[in-house]
């Protein structure tokens, strides 16, 4: 097997310059590449090329730095919006199932539609318990309850992605009640939105790129949104869903920050995230 050779920081700078990038300061570029390795930046490089291995005329390394920092800022802000949605979802599911079916609801297969999906979720939970065996909560339940966990504990150890699958696998009557009680939405939409948001959450949590990203999984929308998500596979479509599921005050503050960032931030253009020119009419 013959792999590409590793390049020194200076070699990386020379390669970028060879491909047409303007680098005003080798020292600045070197410092940045020492903290943010070339491979992580590679997706941004390709977004700024007009042909394979060649940058558009006038592309500067300072532009890449700004876009990369904008993504970092946006990921962190998105997590503050996603967090309360996720926590509220966990709360409503565990509360409803616990009150309706009892503390052992998670072990009742009958409340789920597909036993195979349920088994996968149960296996995921079992693996999570094993991975966190030293957690005081887990040790307590193993010692006092034979390793069985009430639904409100189980819910806290499911990933957001697994949580969305668990909700999606509940019986329709229960999904409808949970969706209505938590967000006053249709259960079909909530199930699909939770999946979409869990993907975005994982992208943000693992430092994935957002700039000009295209998402194969798009949120499904009712006519109330006034937006056809099938024609937009960028981040904006998910913003519409987050607005629908968020509390008004923190959401408005977030949107204000987004608008201010576009006005004052270097190379922060909302069109690069799929926003239309009249985006405020949809999000405010």
C-alpha positions as CSV (number, residue, x, y, z in Angstrom):
1,X,0.0,0.0,0.0
2,X,1.3,3.4,-1.0
3,X,-0.1,6.4,0.9
4,X,0.6,10.1,0.4
5,X,3.6,11.2,2.3
6,X,3.2,13.5,5.3
7,X,4.0,17.2,4.6
8,X,5.7,19.7,6.9
9,X,3.7,22.8,7.8
10,X,5.9,24.8,5.3
11,X,5.3,22.1,2.6
12,X,1.6,22.6,3.2
13,X,1.9,26.3,2.8
14,X,3.9,25.9,-0.4
15,X,1.3,23.5,-1.8
16,X,-1.5,26.0,-1.1
17,X,0.5,28.7,-2.8
18,X,1.2,26.4,-5.8
19,X,-2.6,25.9,-6.1
20,X,-3.2,29.6,-6.4
21,X,-3.9,30.6,-2.8
22,X,-2.7,34.0,-1.7
23,X,-0.8,33.7,1.7
24,X,0.0,37.1,3.1
25,X,1.9,35.8,6.1
26,X,3.7,32.4,6.2
27,X,4.0,32.9,10.0
28,X,0.3,33.4,10.5
29,X,-0.6,30.5,8.2
30,X,2.0,28.3,10.0
31,X,0.5,29.1,13.4
32,X,-3.0,28.4,12.2
33,X,-2.0,25.1,10.6
34,X,-0.2,24.0,13.7
35,X,-3.5,24.2,15.6
36,X,-5.9,23.2,12.9
37,X,-4.4,20.5,10.7
38,X,-4.5,20.6,6.9
39,X,-6.9,17.6,6.6
40,X,-9.5,19.3,8.8
41,X,-9.3,22.4,6.6
42,X,-9.3,20.5,3.4
43,X,-13.1,20.6,2.9
44,X,-13.0,24.4,3.1
45,X,-10.2,24.5,0.6
46,X,-12.3,22.5,-1.9
47,X,-15.3,24.8,-1.3
48,X,-13.1,27.7,-2.6
49,X,-11.7,26.0,-5.7
50,X,-12.9,26.5,-9.2
51,X,-11.3,23.4,-10.6
52,X,-9.6,20.4,-9.0
53,X,-6.5,21.5,-7.1
54,X,-6.8,25.2,-8.0
55,X,-8.3,28.0,-6.0
56,X,-10.5,30.8,-7.5
57,X,-8.6,33.9,-8.3
58,X,-8.1,36.1,-5.2
59,X,-8.6,33.4,-2.6
60,X,-6.6,34.2,0.5
61,X,-5.6,32.0,3.5
62,X,-7.1,34.7,5.7
63,X,-10.5,34.0,4.1
64,X,-10.2,30.3,5.0
65,X,-9.3,31.2,8.6
66,X,-12.3,33.5,8.8
67,X,-14.8,31.0,7.4
68,X,-13.4,28.3,9.7
69,X,-13.8,30.5,12.7
70,X,-17.3,31.4,11.6
71,X,-18.2,27.8,11.5
72,X,-16.8,27.3,15.0
73,X,-18.9,30.2,16.3
74,X,-22.0,28.9,14.5
75,X,-21.6,25.4,15.8
76,X,-21.4,26.6,19.4
77,X,-24.4,28.8,19.0
78,X,-26.4,26.0,17.4
79,X,-25.7,23.7,20.3
80,X,-27.2,26.2,22.7
81,X,-30.4,26.1,20.6
82,X,-30.5,22.3,20.1
83,X,-29.8,21.6,23.8
84,X,-33.2,22.7,25.2
85,X,-35.0,21.0,22.4
86,X,-33.2,17.7,23.2
87,X,-33.7,18.0,26.9
88,X,-37.4,18.8,26.6
89,X,-37.9,15.8,24.3
90,X,-36.2,13.5,26.8
91,X,-38.3,15.0,29.6
92,X,-41.6,14.6,27.8
93,X,-41.0,11.1,26.6
94,X,-39.8,9.8,30.0
95,X,-42.6,11.5,31.9
96,X,-45.4,10.3,29.6
97,X,-44.1,6.7,29.4
98,X,-43.4,6.6,33.2
99,X,-46.8,7.8,34.1
100,X,-48.6,5.8,31.5
101,X,-46.8,2.5,31.6
102,X,-44.8,2.6,34.8
103,X,-41.1,3.0,35.7
104,X,-40.2,-0.2,33.8
105,X,-41.7,1.1,30.5
106,X,-38.4,0.7,28.6
107,X,-38.5,-3.1,29.1
108,X,-42.1,-3.4,27.8
109,X,-41.7,-4.4,24.1
110,X,-45.4,-4.0,23.5
111,X,-45.3,-0.2,23.6
112,X,-43.0,-0.3,20.5
113,X,-44.0,-1.1,17.0
114,X,-41.0,-3.0,15.7
115,X,-39.4,-5.5,18.0
116,X,-36.2,-5.6,15.9
117,X,-35.7,-1.9,16.2
118,X,-36.4,-2.1,19.9
119,X,-33.8,-4.8,20.3
120,X,-31.2,-2.6,18.6
121,X,-32.0,0.3,20.9
122,X,-31.9,-2.1,23.9
123,X,-28.5,-3.3,22.8
124,X,-27.3,0.3,22.4
125,X,-28.4,1.1,25.9
126,X,-26.8,-2.0,27.3
127,X,-23.5,-1.0,25.6
128,X,-23.8,2.5,27.0
129,X,-24.3,1.1,30.5
130,X,-21.2,-1.1,30.2
131,X,-19.2,1.8,28.8
132,X,-20.2,4.0,31.8
133,X,-20.1,1.2,34.5
134,X,-18.4,3.5,37.0
135,X,-21.1,6.1,36.8
136,X,-22.6,6.5,40.3
137,X,-26.2,6.3,38.9
138,X,-25.4,3.0,37.1
139,X,-23.7,1.5,40.1
140,X,-26.6,2.5,42.3
141,X,-29.2,0.8,40.1
142,X,-27.0,-2.3,39.6
143,X,-26.6,-2.6,43.4
144,X,-30.2,-1.9,44.4
145,X,-32.3,-2.9,41.4
146,X,-30.4,-5.8,39.8
147,X,-29.3,-3.7,36.9
148,X,-32.7,-2.5,35.8
149,X,-33.3,1.1,35.2
150,X,-36.5,3.3,35.3
151,X,-37.5,5.0,32.0
152,X,-36.3,8.4,33.3
153,X,-32.8,7.1,33.8
154,X,-32.7,5.1,30.5
155,X,-33.7,8.2,28.6
156,X,-30.7,10.1,29.9
157,X,-28.3,7.5,28.6
158,X,-29.6,7.3,25.1
159,X,-27.8,9.4,22.5
160,X,-30.0,12.0,20.7
161,X,-29.9,9.8,17.6
162,X,-31.1,6.7,19.5
163,X,-33.7,8.8,21.3
164,X,-35.1,9.9,18.0
165,X,-35.3,6.2,16.9
166,X,-36.9,5.2,20.2
167,X,-39.6,7.9,19.8
168,X,-40.1,6.9,16.2
169,X,-40.7,3.3,17.2
170,X,-43.4,4.0,19.8
171,X,-47.0,3.1,19.1
172,X,-48.8,5.8,17.2
173,X,-51.2,6.7,20.0
174,X,-48.3,7.5,22.3
175,X,-46.3,9.4,19.8
176,X,-49.3,11.6,19.1
177,X,-49.8,12.5,22.8
178,X,-46.0,13.1,23.3
179,X,-45.8,15.4,20.2
180,X,-48.9,17.3,21.3
181,X,-47.8,17.7,24.9
182,X,-44.2,18.7,24.2
183,X,-44.3,20.9,21.1
184,X,-47.9,21.0,19.9
185,X,-46.9,19.4,16.6
186,X,-47.8,16.5,14.4
187,X,-46.1,13.3,15.5
188,X,-44.9,12.4,12.0
189,X,-43.1,15.7,11.7
190,X,-41.7,15.6,15.2
191,X,-40.2,12.1,14.6
192,X,-38.5,13.2,11.4
193,X,-37.4,16.5,12.8
194,X,-35.7,14.8,15.8
195,X,-33.8,12.6,13.4
196,X,-32.7,15.7,11.4
197,X,-31.7,17.6,14.5
198,X,-29.8,14.7,15.9
199,X,-27.7,14.6,12.8
200,X,-27.0,18.3,13.0
201,X,-26.2,18.0,16.7
202,X,-23.6,15.3,16.0
203,X,-22.0,17.4,13.3
204,X,-21.7,20.3,15.7
205,X,-20.5,18.2,18.6
206,X,-17.8,16.6,16.4
207,X,-16.6,19.9,14.9
208,X,-18.0,19.1,11.4
209,X,-18.1,21.8,8.8
210,X,-21.3,23.8,8.1
211,X,-20.1,26.2,5.4
212,X,-21.8,25.4,2.1
213,X,-22.7,21.9,3.4
214,X,-25.3,19.9,1.6
215,X,-27.5,17.7,3.8
216,X,-28.9,14.5,2.2
217,X,-31.5,14.3,5.1
218,X,-33.9,17.2,4.8
219,X,-36.6,18.1,7.2
220,X,-40.1,17.5,6.0
221,X,-42.4,20.4,6.3
222,X,-46.1,21.3,6.3
223,X,-47.5,24.2,4.4
224,X,-47.4,26.4,7.5
225,X,-43.6,27.0,6.9
226,X,-44.2,28.5,3.5
227,X,-41.0,26.8,2.4
228,X,-40.2,23.8,0.2
229,X,-37.3,22.0,1.8
230,X,-37.0,19.7,-1.2
231,X,-35.5,22.6,-3.1
232,X,-33.0,23.5,-0.3
233,X,-30.6,21.0,1.2
234,X,-28.6,23.5,3.1
235,X,-28.7,24.5,6.8
236,X,-31.5,27.1,6.4
237,X,-34.2,24.4,6.2
238,X,-33.2,23.1,9.6
239,X,-33.4,26.6,11.0
240,X,-37.1,26.6,10.3
241,X,-37.5,23.4,12.3
242,X,-35.5,24.8,15.2
243,X,-37.6,27.9,15.2
244,X,-40.8,25.8,15.4
245,X,-39.5,23.9,18.4
246,X,-37.7,26.6,20.3
247,X,-38.9,29.0,23.0
248,X,-39.4,32.5,21.6
249,X,-37.0,34.6,23.7
250,X,-33.8,32.6,23.3
251,X,-34.7,32.0,19.6
252,X,-35.1,35.7,18.9
253,X,-31.8,36.4,20.7
254,X,-30.1,33.8,18.6
255,X,-31.5,35.2,15.3
256,X,-30.3,38.7,16.4
257,X,-26.8,37.3,16.9
258,X,-26.9,35.7,13.5
259,X,-27.9,38.9,11.8
260,X,-25.3,40.9,13.7
261,X,-22.6,38.4,12.8
262,X,-23.4,38.8,9.1
263,X,-23.1,42.6,9.4
264,X,-19.8,42.6,11.2
265,X,-18.1,39.3,10.7
266,X,-15.5,38.7,8.1
267,X,-16.7,36.4,5.3
268,X,-19.9,35.4,7.2
269,X,-22.5,35.3,4.5
270,X,-25.8,33.6,5.3
271,X,-26.3,32.6,1.6
272,X,-23.4,30.2,2.1
273,X,-25.7,28.3,4.5
274,X,-28.7,28.3,2.2
275,X,-30.5,31.4,3.6
276,X,-32.7,33.3,1.1
277,X,-32.5,37.1,0.9
278,X,-35.8,37.4,2.8
279,X,-34.7,34.9,5.5
280,X,-36.0,37.2,8.4
281,X,-39.6,36.8,7.2
282,X,-39.3,33.1,7.9
283,X,-37.3,33.1,11.1
284,X,-38.5,36.1,13.1
